[in-house]
Amino acid sequence: MTENNRLRAARERTESRHHAGECLSRRELAERVNAHLWDHGGQRAALDDNYVAKLERGTIRWPNARYREAFRAVLAVATDAELGFVNPRRATVPVTQSRPVPHQLPAPPLRFTARADELAELSAAGTRAADGSVLVISAVAGAGGVGKTALALHWAHRERHRFPDGQLYVDLRGFDPAAAPMPPETAIRGFLDALGADPSAIPAGLTAQAALYRTLVSGKRLLIILDNARDSAAVEPLLPGSAGCTVIVTSRHHLTGLVARGAHALRLPMFTPAEAGELLVKHLGAAKVGAEAGASAALVRFCAGLPLAISIVAARAGSNPGFPLTLLAAELADETGRLDGLDAGEASVRLSSVFSASCRALDDEAADVFRHLGLVPGTEVPAAAVAALAGRPLHRVRAPLRALEHAHLLQQHRPGRYRMHDLVRLYARDRARTDLSGTARDQALRRLTGFYLHTAFAAERLLDDHRPPIDLPPPPPGCVPAALEDHAAAVRWFTDEHANLLAVQQRAAELGWTGEVWRIAWAMNTHHLRHDRQHDNLRAWQPAIDAVAGIHPVSDQARVHRLFGWARMMVGDHVSGMAHLGRALELFRLEGDLAGQGSAHQAIAAAWEQLGEHRRALASAREALSVFEGLDRPACTASALNTVGWELARLGELGEATTYCTAALRLFRRLQHPGAEAYTLHSLGYIDHRAHRNHSAVRHYRGAVILLRGACDPKQEAVVLADLAEVYASAHRYRRARHLWLDALALFRQQHRASDIERVERRLAALG
């Protein structure tokens, strides 16, 4: 054979391969191998005809056994010899002559404290890898400064005997305040060097380097710590491909990608006060902390369970050991400057820098929601209120809220309800002041206030739609109040949002928004009275009365005086209460507001009733009835009829009392007003009991209890239960009476009604 023929045959042999009667070009062969690798193990590859040519010439080696097996499968051959590749560079792992055992762990934390449960979790997970049967990945997540790295390093040093092949460590700088995150290529190159790879034989490209890394760690028992990961993608190339290794990944984000593939998720919480105090003692010594116990406790409280904050406080105290801790505590007591005080002079021990790094990792929408959350006056907030605050539809804030939760800047402690760590909240306030204009802050707070006012008004209408309503301005643009389905939903909403309503009202008072202030108090009034939250009711009306001169029209001023006066009466301040009720009647008369005059007379009647002045109460109730009968106010008329009947009953005029209360009952039933009907049934039950008609009294009282439970009015329910018990006791049915008094007592205790508790306890004691 001539030389030219030999060259032609060699070229034909290298340019094509045969498979099941086919002649495949290098490109077709590469494409089929790529597909095979993906179909049999999900390995992505990008082989081309040039890669196949290099394999044939022997200028590159097999990346790993999977590639060689893929070529065999595609070409339907059983041995390497049948592949026909020259491939003289058969060394599968390019390493130096000596393979070092890496020991890359940084020094352990000097003052590690607590975390016994979390250490036990890591040990339990690590045990599963000790026999080399599984690859264990633990994803440790938590807020910046909570001690994730300290936990990982403390455990690693304690357990390093489990890993005879060494320990690898890298800080991925996912949240470094002064530098960009470390590229995976840089991290993996550092690991390859530590594992003894020949620098001249390390391939180019992350995919090839990751394959080499997995080859080098295969079969070894290594501990690998990937610290400060930004996300799961930053970690994926650094994960071993075989069993026997333990990997600990720390991040400020929930690494859901790793967890989805089976990683053990460990969320690191804040320290308890006791744990934080223990850490402070480790820093400053028991003598100093004990000598200034009050100041030390205050410092622990101001640090809100964040270990980094405790360490910063200790560093500042240690820099001036002769200064008393009371000076530092006094500085941190001021919330407006607390973050500035939590600064020990360097970025790594400056709390605002830690939070800033977390925020820089957010997208624009999440960052915008974060700074708006800094305006929230309360400690927690529902998603619907966040939407109003940010001026977005509800569906547009769900993703930003998830991102903030993912970054441990926000906690969803109950479904749909969010709160911030105290120090994170202070940082969010700083961001709101810095990043939002005064106009933007004002508009956001008006939307939030509008959300709470309009939702509270709608909830109040569900509780008592017969109460004469007040006028409301429309919601601000971008504010969508929450939709409440029914009476029970309204009660739940008031219960959940009570603290927020008071906080929003207080902020409105500080800003001089008097209309919002008194209207929020009005909307909360029914809920407060039905649940015997008398001091909360007074607290809600106090800012309204403080600004009453600025409330217009005058009839609204009168309404505030009336409701504030009743709030004062209910907490026992009868002199002030009566004065405000009288002022309300005077203003209603000056304004010519007949309905207002009737409501003032009704309130004064209730005030005299509370003082035991039943004749005066009856006179005021008759005045109210006379006014309401001349107006088209059937619900108010019925209420006045019941009050007149009740006062007559208290004076012993039972026949006339029955007439008035029966008329009230008929009117309430016609109006379908079950809550007020229950009060009238109670009046009739009282009349029956005094008239010794026990059977009828039981019937009326039981009917009242059923309606009061449906109206979620536990305050009056307790009263009726106690009165019903009296009926049974008078009939010598003591077992039934005891049961009812115990039910009433439980409600009185929930409502902290001391005099009622004492009265019922005396009755129970008398039963023996």
Beta strands, then each sheet from edge to edge (+ up, - down):
strand 1: 16-19
strand 2: 22-25
strand 3: 136-141
strand 4: 167-171
strand 5: 223-227
strand 6: 246-251
strand 7: 264-267
strand 8: 380-382
strand 9: 411-414
strand 10: 417-419
sheet 1: 1+ 2-
sheet 2: 4+ 5+ 6+ 3+ 7+
sheet 3: 8+ 10- 9+
end
